[in-house]
Amino acid sequence: MTVLVLGATGKTGRPVVDALVARGVKVRAASRNPAPTADGIETVRFDWADRGTWEPALANVDGLYVVGPYAEPNGAVLVRELLAAAPLIRRVVLLSVLGADLLPDVVPMAGWEADVRDSGKEWTILRPNWFQQNFGEGFAASLRDTGSLELPAADATLGFVDTRDIADVAAAALTAAGHAGQVYVLTGPESLSHAQAMTILGTSAGRNLQYTPLTADQFAARLRGAGADDNSITWQLGLFTLIRDGVNATVTDTVERITGHPARPLAAYAAEHAVAKFSARRV
């Protein structure tokens, strides 16, 4: 069996590659700028905007992990067109998001989900909660340099999920029977506010980390000042509206039920990464 992993250098793509290799599956790791990797992993160039890269990436593949084309101006149709270009692929796992059907129309996930359902393939849709790894990647610089995280999440709680758990579920769905036609909501084992998350991360990092809630208007103004376009701002505000409405407070047992191991708590992520990622810079 060969599985093509799109976004193989991304937050979920990297651990999906690792999880598949651990299962003895042949992996084709696709990205815009492929680089040499470990033995047993084939790298291939794939660019949503360059149709010439599609056919070589899809050739002789049995399964497909899809991270959608978020940044492409015509991204709404590209997942459908990619699946149509891959008639021999049997299994597809799509990375979506918790609450995809509740987000503004400019967010393409619900449309991608519909395209996967209509593909005629053995599909599985993953709807994860917010990634624990967001703290160590998207928010790391702010936390390291200022000790502060400012977001329009109020005091709502989220079931932050480790991307390695997402990857383990994706690998199971791509390689084992019984997952076709399933929509899996993936969360960590507990629901935490951002303030509680800062306490956990700060304790492991050995410093005080603070969370400050913003209003939606304050957050939108910051995004606009950073150069974000209106669609991106609407997208981000939609995600935080779901958080404030309690959608992301959800906690499920899906990770343990599918993988056989408990979902990793944020404290475990903090113990592994907080010192390196969130400790204050030394002058």
N, C-alpha and C positions, 0 to 999 in steps of 0.2 A: 504494500500500500504506500502511495506517495501523497502527501498533503502539502498543498500550497498555502503558505501563511503570508497574507498581505500585511503590510505594516510591521514587518518582522523585527525592525529595530525600535518599535514603539513600546509604550507602557505595558500593553498586554501582549503584543506580538513576541517580544523577547521571551517572556515566560511560557507562552504557548509553544514556541520552538523547543524550549527545554523540556516541557512536559511530554511532548510527542517523542522526542529523542529518548527520554527515559522509558517510554513504552516500546522502544525498538522500531519506531516508524521512520520511514524515509521522509525527510523534510526538505522542501524547496522554500527557502527563506527569501521573500521578495521585498525589495525596497527601491527607492529611487536611486540610491547610491550604494549598491551592495559592496561589501568588503569581505575579504577572506575570513572564514570562521572555522569552527571545530570540525574535526573529521566526521563524515557522515551527514553533513549538512550542505546541501547544494544552495548556492546563492544565485539569484537571478534579478535582473533589473525589471522593475514594474513601475509604471507611472500612469496614473489614471488619465492624465492629459495627453499621453502619447500612445495611441492605439497600436502602434507598431510593437510595443512591448507586451501586449496582451497575449498574443498567440504563443510565443515561446514560453511564457510563464505558465500558461494553462495546459501545455502539451503533456499528455500521458499522466494526468493527475486524477486521483480518485476522490480526494476530499479538499475542501476549501474553507479557510478561515478568513472572514471578511471584516476588515475595519474600513468603514465607508470613507468616501472622498469628501471630507468635511470642508476642505478649503477650495474645492473646485466650483466655479460659477455655475456649471451645469450638473452639479453633483446629484441632484434629485433623480436623474435618469440613468446615471452611470452604473449603479448596481444591477439594475434590470438588464442593461445592455451587456454587462460582463457575464451574467448568468446565461443569457441567450448565446453568447459566444463560447460557452463551455458545455455543450450538450452531453459530453461523456462523463462529466463530474457527477458523482452519485450523492455525496453528502456535503452539506453546507452548514457552517455555523456562522451566524451573524452577531457581531457585537453591537448591541443597541444600548439603551439606557433605561433605568427605572423611571416609569412615568412617561414613556415615549409618546403614548397616545394622548397625553394631556398638555403637550408642549405647543407653542405657537407654530403656525404653518411653515414658517421659514426654517424650522428645524426638520431635517429630512428623515429622521430615524423611522417614524411611523410609515412613511412611504417605502423605505427600504425593507421594513418588515413585511409589508404587503407584497413587495416584489419577490422576496424570498419564499413566502407562502405560496405564491402563484407560479413558482419556478418548475414545479413537477419533480423536484428533488427531495431527498430525505433531509429536511431542514430542521435546525434547532436555533432558537433565538435566545440570546443571553441578555438579560436586563439587570446589569449590576448597579448597586448603589455607588456612591462616590468612592474613588480609590484612596486607600491609605497612602499610596505612593504619590498622590497629588501634593502632600505636605513636603515630600523630599525632592520634588521636581518643580512643579509650578510655583509653589510658595516658599521654596527653600531660601532664596536670596533675601526676601523680606524678613523671614524669621531669623536668619543668621545675622543680618546687618542691623535690624531694628528691634528684634525680639517681639515683633508685633504682627498680627494677622488681622486685616480689616475686610469684612465681607458683609453683604446684606442678608445674613441668615438668621437674624434675631437670636433667640435662645433655643431655636428648634434643634432637635436631635437627628442624627443620621446613623445608619448601620454601616459605617465605613468598612469596605471590603479590600482585602489584599489581592493584588492582581495575580499573584501566584495561585490563589484559590480559583479565580476566574479561569486561569489557564488550565488548571486540573480538570475543571468541568468541561471546558472546550475540548480538551484532549479525549476525555471519555466519550463525548458526543460524536467526535469525529472517527473514533476507532471501535466503538462498541455498539451493539444493537440496543434498542429500547428507548432511544432519545428522539426519534423522528417525530415531528409535529409538536414538540414541546417548547414552551416559553418558560425559561428558568429565571426567577428573580434571585439574584445573588447578593448576599450581605455578609457582614461580619457577625460575630456572636452577640453583640450588644449595640445599643443605640446611645450615642454620645453627642452632646453639644460641642460646638467648636471650643468653648471655654474649657470643657472637660478634656478635650483632645489636647489643648495646649498644656494643661497640667500634666498629662501623661508624657507628652513629648519633652516638656521642660524638665521633668523629674529625671528622665533618662539622659538628657543633655547636660544636666547640672546647672541650669540657669532658669530664670523666670521668663516664660513666654506668655504673652497676653493676647487675648482676642477682643476686638472692638467691633461691635455691630455698626454697620452703616445703613442708611436708608437706601431704598432703590434709586432715588434721584442722585444721591451722592455717588453711588457706585457707577451709575450710568455716566455721570459727568467725568469720573476718573477714566473710564473706558474711552470716552470720546476724546479726552485730552491725550490719551495714549495712541490715538489714531484709529480706533476701532470704527468700522462702518455700522450703519443702522441695523443691518441684519444680524451682525455679531452681537450687538448690544441687546437686541430683542431676544436672541438666543440665550445669552447669559442671564438676563433678567427672568426669562421663563424658567430656567433651572432653579434659580433661587426662590422664585414664587412657589414651586413645588416643595422646596425645603421648608419654607415658612408655613405652608399649608399642611405639613405633617406627612407628606407622601414618603419622604426619605427616612422617617422614623422606623420604617418596616425592618423587621428582623426575621429571617427565614432559616430553616434547617437544610436548605437545598445543597449547600456545599458538602455537608457531612453525609447527606443521603446519597449523593451521586459519587463522591470520592471515597467515602469511608473514613475520612479524617475530619476532625472539627475545624470549623473556620478559624483562621488565625485572628487573634485579637489585636487591637491597635497597640497594646502594651508590648507585644512581641515584635512588631515592626519597630517601635521606638527603641527597644533594647538592642536591636541589630543596627540601627541607622542614625539615631538621634545625635550621638556624640560627633560623628563625622559631618552630619548635614546641618545641625542647628546650633552648634557651639559658637560663641561669639568670636569674631576675628581678633587675632592678637595684633596689636599695633607695634 
